[in-house]
C-alpha cells in the first residue's frame, strides 16, 4: 500500500512532507525550491494550481509524511476519502 496526497494540498503545497521522506518519493510539478519561492512571494494564483504527489512505486509506506502535513492531505491509499478517490490515480499518473 502507498500513501496518496489529496485535494487539501492544492494551493498549500507545504513541503514538510518532502523534508521527512526517507526515499524522496514526493515531488511536485516544479522543484521544492521553486514552490518555496512562490510561497514567499505570495503568488497565490500560481500556488492554487500546484500540488505535491507521492510516487507509488517508490513509497515504502513508512508514514513519515502523514503527520507532517498541516492540511491533512496525505492518506493511506485504502483510506482516501471517497470524495478524493481520483487523487490516487492522479498521484500515480504524475510519475508515468
C-alpha positions in Angstrom: 0.0 0.0 0.0 1.2 3.5 -0.7 0.2 7.0 0.5 -1.7 9.5 -1.6 -1.8 13.3 -1.5 -5.3 14.6 -2.0 -7.1 17.9 -2.7 -6.2 19.8 0.5 -2.6 20.1 -0.8 -3.7 22.1 -3.8 -2.8 25.7 -3.2 -0.9 24.9 0.0 2.0 22.7 -1.1 3.6 22.7 2.3 6.8 20.9 1.7 7.3 19.5 5.2 6.4 16.0 3.9 9.2 16.2 1.4 11.7 17.0 4.1 10.9 13.9 6.1 10.5 11.4 3.3 13.4 8.9 3.6 13.2 7.7 0.0 12.4 11.0 -1.8 9.2 9.8 -3.3 7.3 13.1 -3.0 7.5 15.8 -5.7 5.5 18.5 -7.4 5.3 19.6 -11.0 8.1 22.1 -10.1 11.0 21.8 -7.7 10.6 22.3 -4.0 12.8 25.4 -4.1 10.5 26.9 -6.8 7.4 26.1 -4.7 9.0 27.8 -1.7 9.8 30.9 -3.8 6.2 31.1 -4.9 5.0 30.8 -1.3 7.5 33.5 -0.1 6.4 35.8 -3.0 2.8 35.4 -2.1 1.7 34.3 -5.6 -1.5 32.6 -4.5 -2.8 32.3 -8.1 0.2 30.2 -9.2 0.1 28.2 -5.9 -3.6 27.4 -6.4 -2.7 25.2 -9.4 0.0 23.2 -7.7 0.0 20.1 -5.6 2.6 17.5 -4.4 2.4 13.9 -5.4 3.7 10.6 -4.0 5.3 8.0 -6.3 3.5 4.7 -5.5 6.5 2.7 -7.0 9.0 4.3 -4.6 6.9 4.9 -1.5 7.9 2.4 1.3 4.7 3.1 3.3 6.6 4.4 6.3 4.0 7.0 7.1 6.6 9.7 8.0 4.9 12.2 5.7 1.3 11.9 7.0 1.7 13.7 10.4 3.9 16.5 8.8 1.1 17.7 6.5 -0.5 20.8 8.1 -3.7 20.5 6.0 -4.1 16.7 6.4 -3.9 16.0 2.7 -2.0 12.7 3.0 -3.8 9.4 3.3 -3.0 5.7 3.1 -4.3 4.5 -0.3 -7.1 2.5 1.2 -8.2 5.4 3.5 -8.5 8.2 0.9 -11.9 9.7 1.4 -14.3 8.8 -1.4 -14.7 12.5 -2.4 -11.0 12.4 -3.3 -10.8 9.0 -4.9 -9.4 10.5 -8.2 -6.3 11.6 -6.4 -5.0 8.0 -6.1 -4.8 7.9 -9.9 -3.5 11.5 -10.2 -0.6 10.7 -7.9 0.3 7.6 -9.9 -0.2 9.3 -13.2 2.1 12.1 -12.3 5.0 9.6 -12.4 4.1 7.9 -15.7 
